[in-house]
Amino acid sequence: MVQYSRAVPSKRDIPDLLRSVGGVLFAVGAVLVLIRESGHHGWGDFAQLLVVSIPAVFLYLLALGVLEDTPSTSDEKAQPWQSVLMVVAILLVPVVLLELLHWLGANTGHVLYGAGVFAVTALFAGYGVRRARVSYAALLAGLSLLLTWLLVWEEILGHPSANTYRWLLVAAAVLLFVFAARLARASAIGAGELATAGGIAAVMAGVLGVIIGSVVGAFSGLSRVFSSGSETSSFSSGSGSISGFPPVRVPGSVGSRISSASGRRISHISSNPHIPHIPPISRIPHNPVILHSHHISSNPFAIHTNGLQHFGWDLYLLVVSLALVWIGSRVRVRGLGYVGGVGLLAFVFSVGDQVTRLEFGHTPTTSIVGWPLALLIIGLAGLAAPIFYRRES
């Protein structure tokens, strides 16, 4: 009841509500103007830069409390409207930086420019956490650092594989968890949000294989359909048929008369010197084995990729998700629990749909031996363990 009464705005909260809604609408309107005027007949590069930079700078300074006296102490969190305006301003920072690079004539599609954009975004978000004490800005800072990490390594390694990206995500998650732990020891604001960014990186490492395996499994199914279709069409064009049509059968007496009559006509025509003799074309024997061995390489749906899901990554996804849910409940950080819940849903999808079988072209099985039976046994053992622990103690 107390939480519900806090959610209902009072007369004191009306200015906070108006400022929050006004800042969001102001930013959304600026982005819409940029989208409509970024065509061939739109405004120039400098005008497009001003369209997004003015709202971003104004909202950022307003959230910092520079434009007005916003009373705050070192232990006090930001006011709600400050959090809203800070988040909106930080979301506009990458857009502003990209427009600035475009106005300067830089290649915005270069990987290092993208890494620089997100690195600067992380700096603005970190300063917002320190100055305005906006905890949500720490999450944006962590995600910006994560993107910077991936883009820098992409430039160093030169288009790394999906498996390499997974290990880069695991390494980034470890680094973000270490930074979050140091912030928590210092009782600094934003530790939970930075840990949430690390949880997102850790779960993404396991979910990436589920996505790739699902796509490969879908295309493997299409490959089997097209392969079986090609073999069926090849068998249908066997002996006695023309262009896939079945041979026409006629009664024996009628067929013999037609055959004798047509034989006399053909011999008469072939004896004519004005018509050259055309040798019969030998029919190429059909060999379905050869076609079956070559249809995969010529199939446009045949996919050769890495980063597929297997037992090890399913186990990793389960353990990491459970750890995030448990840690989030212990330290009372909702973000970790939400991210862990998403990871558990991805695990259920991977094991339930049997992505590890579909990606190799196998059909799903109905047996409960494996993950279902193992989880049931482990779950019951975990529920019964506290009873025996109390008896021993």
N, C-alpha and C positions, 0 to 999 in steps of 0.2 A: 504493500500500500504506500509505503514511503517512497519507493522507487517510482511508482506511478505518479505520485504527486510531484516529484521532481521533473518528470517528463512533460507534464502539462505546463505550458509557459504561463508565467504570471505577468503582471504589468512591468516588473523590472526586467523581464526577459524579452520584452517586445523589441527594444533596440538591438539586443543581441541577435534575435531572429532576423530582423530586417537587414542588419549588416551582413550576416552570413548569406542570406538568400541573394542580396544585392551583389555581393562579391562573386558568387557562383554565376549568376546571370550575366554579369559584366564580362567575365572570362569566356563563357560560352558564346556570347555575342561576338566577341573579338575573334574567336576561332572560326565562327561561321563566316564572318566578313573575309577572313584570310582565305578560306576555302573557295568562296565565290569569286574573289578577285585575283586568284592565283593562276587563271587561265591565260591564253594568248592575248586576249583583249582586256586583261585586267590591269591592275595598278602595277607600278614599277617595284623593283626589289626593295628600295629604301622605304617606300610607303607600306609595303607588306611587313617589313621589319618593325616599323613604328606601330602598326596595328596590334601586334602581340607584345611588343616590349613595354609599351606604356602601361597596359593592365598588369603585366607581370611585376614591373618595378613598383607600381603603386600599391598593389596588394601585398607584396613582400614587405615593403617599408611599413605599411599599415599594420601588418601582423607582428612586426618586430616592435611596434610601439614607438617608432621614430617620429611619426607625424603627429602624435598626440601623447599626452602623459598617461601611460597605462601602468598603474601601480602594481608592482609585483616584487616578491622577495625571492631569495635564492632557493627556498623550499616550496614555493608556490607554483602550481602548474598553470599553464596558459588558460585564458578564458575560452569558452567554446567558440566564439567568433574568431579568435586568433588562430585556433587550430584549423578551422575551416579555410580561412584566407591563406594561411601558410601552406596547406596542402595544395590548394588551387594554384598558388603562385609557383610552387616547386614543379607541379605538373606542366606549367607553361615554360619553365626554364629550358628544357630540351628543344622546344619549338622555337624559342627566341634564338638560341645558339645556332640552330640549323639555318634559320633565316639570315642570321648574321654571316655565317660562312658562305651562304649562297650570294649574299650581297657583295662580299669580298672576292667572289670568283673562285672560291675553293671547291674542290670536288667533294660534295657532301656524301657521296657513296663510298668513300674510302674508309677502310676499317678503323684506322687510327684516328680519323676525325670523329667517328662515332664514339670511340673509346674516350676521346677528350671531352666530348659533349657530356657523356654520363659521369665522367670524373668531376667536371665542374658542377654538375647537378648535385652530386654527392656532397661537395663542399658547401653549396648553398643550403642543402638540407641539414647538414651537420651544424652549420652556424645557427640555423633556425632552432635546432634542438637546444643549443647552448645558450642562446640569447633570449629567445621567447619561451623556452621550455615547452615546446610542442613535441610530445612523445611520438606522435604519428609520423613526424618528419624523420625520425630515426629509421623507421621501416622503409621509407623512400630512399634514404641514404644507403641503407644496406642493399636494396635492390639495384640502385644505381652502381654501387661498387661491384655487385655481382655481374652486371652487364659489362662493366669496364674490364673486369677480370677475363671474361669469356672472349671479348673482342681483342684484347691484347694478345692472348694466347692463340687466337685464330690467325693473327698477323705473324706471330713467331713461328707457329707450326705449319702454316700454309694449308688452309682448308682441312682441319683435322677430321677424323672419322667420328661417327656417332659414339663409339665406345670411348674415344678420347674425351669427348664432351662430357660423358657420364663421370669419368674420373676427375675432370676439371670441376664439375659441380660438387662432387664429394669433397675435394680439397677446399673449394670456396666455402662450403658449409662448415668445415672444421675451423677455418680462419674466422668466420663470422661468429661461431660459438665461442671461440677464445676471446674475441673482442667483447662480446656480450658478457662473458663471465668477469672480465676485468672491470667493465662498467658496473656490474652488479656488486662487486666487492667494494668499489668506490662509492656505492649508493648514488650513482649518477642516473639521471633520467634517460629513458630510451633503451635500457638494457633488454627488457622483454621484447620490444619491437625489433631490435637488432637480432635477437635470437630467433624471432619469427622469420626474418629474412634468411637466416641460416637453415631453418627448418624447411623453408620453401626450396632452397637449393638442394638439400638432402633428399627430399621427396621427389623433386624433378629428376634426379639421377635414376630413380627406380621407375618413374612413370614414363620416361622417355622410351624405354624398351617396350612398355605396354603399347604405346602409340605406334611405334615402328612395327612391332609384331602384328598388331591389328591390321595395319595397312597392308603389310606383306601377306598376311593370311587372306585378306579380301582379294588381293590380286592373284594369289595362288588358286583360289576358288575359280576366278575367271579364267585362269590359265587352263585348269582342268576342263572347264566347260568348252572352251574353244578347241582344245586338243581333241576331246571326244567328238566334237562336231566335225572336225576335219577328217578324223578317221572314219566316221560314219559316212560322210560324203564320198570318201575314197572307195569304201567297200561297195557303195551303191552303184559305182561306175565300173562294175566288173564285166566279164565276158557276156556277149549277147546283148549289150545295151549300147545306146548311142547317146553320148553327152549326159549320162546319168539317167536316161529314160529306160524303163524296162523293155525287154524284147516283146514284139507282138507275135502271138501264137495263133495259128489258123488250123483248121481241121486238116487231116492227112491227105484226103483225096483232092481237096481244093489246093492245098499247098503243093502237091506234086504237079498238078496241071500248070500252076503259076510258075513253078520252077522250070518245067520243060519249055514253056513258052518264052520265059525270060531268057533261058539259055540260048535258044535259037536266035533271039533278037540281039543278044550281046555278042554272039559269034558273028552275026551279019554286020554289026556295027564295027567290030574290031577288025574285020577284013577290008574295010574301006580304007584306001591308002591316004585319003585326005585328012583323016583323023589320027593324030599320033597316039601311040600306045603308051598308056600311063601305067607304070608298074604298081602293083599293090603295095600299100604302106603296111609294113609289119607293125603289129600292135605291141606297144611296150608292155611287158608283163608287170602287173601290179604287185608290189612287195610291201605289205603293210608294216613289216618289221623295220624296213629302212625309213619309212615315213615316221614311224613312232620314235625312232632314235634321233631324228632331226627336227621334229616339230618344236622342241623346247627352245632351241637356239634361234629359230626363226619366229618365235612367238613374241609379240611386242609386250606382253604382260609378264614375261619372265623377269624376275627381279633378283639381282645379286647385291646384297647390302649387308652391313654389319649392324651391331647395336641391337640385335634381336633379344627378346626376353628368354630367360632360361631359369632353372631352379634357383641358382645362386642369387639372381637379382630379385626373384620373387621373395626369397627368404630375407634379403636385405630390405626390401620394401616393407615387409611385415614387421621386422624388428625395429626399424627406424620409426615407423608410424606408431607402434605401441610405445616406444620410448618417448616420443613427442607428446602423446596423450598423457602419459604418466607424469612427465616433468611439468607439463603445463598445468596439471591439477595440483602438483606439489607447490610450485612457485606462484600459482594463481595468475598465469599468463594465458589469456584466452586464445591468442593467436596461435600458440603452439598446439593447443588442443584442436583448433579448427584445421590446421595444416595436417596434423596427424590423422584426423578423421578423413580428410580427402585422400591421404595415402592409403588408408584402410579400404576405402571405396575402390581405389585403383587396384589394390591387391585382390579384392573380391571379384572385380571384373576380369582380371588376368587369369585367376585360377578357375573362376566359374565358367568363363567362355573357353578356357583351355587354350590360351593364346600360344603357348609353347608348342602345341600340336598343330594349330591352324597355320602357323607361319612356315611349317615344313610340309604342308600339304596333307596332313593326316586329319581324319575325321575325329570329332570329340568322342570321348568314351563316357559311358554311364556308370562306371565302377566308382565306388566310394573309397576304394583303397588309395592311399596317397594323402594329399592335403586334407580332404574332408575328415577322414578317420583320425589322422594325426592331430588335427586341431580339436576334435571332440575329446580325445583322450587327454591332451595337454590342458584343455580348458577345465575338464572335470578334476584333474589333479591339482590345478591351481586353486580351484574353489574349495577342495577338501583339505589342502595343505594347512590353512590356518587352524583347523580343528585339531590336527595332530600336534601342531606347534604349541597350542595352548595346553594340551595335556602334558607335553614334555616339560614345559616351563612351570 
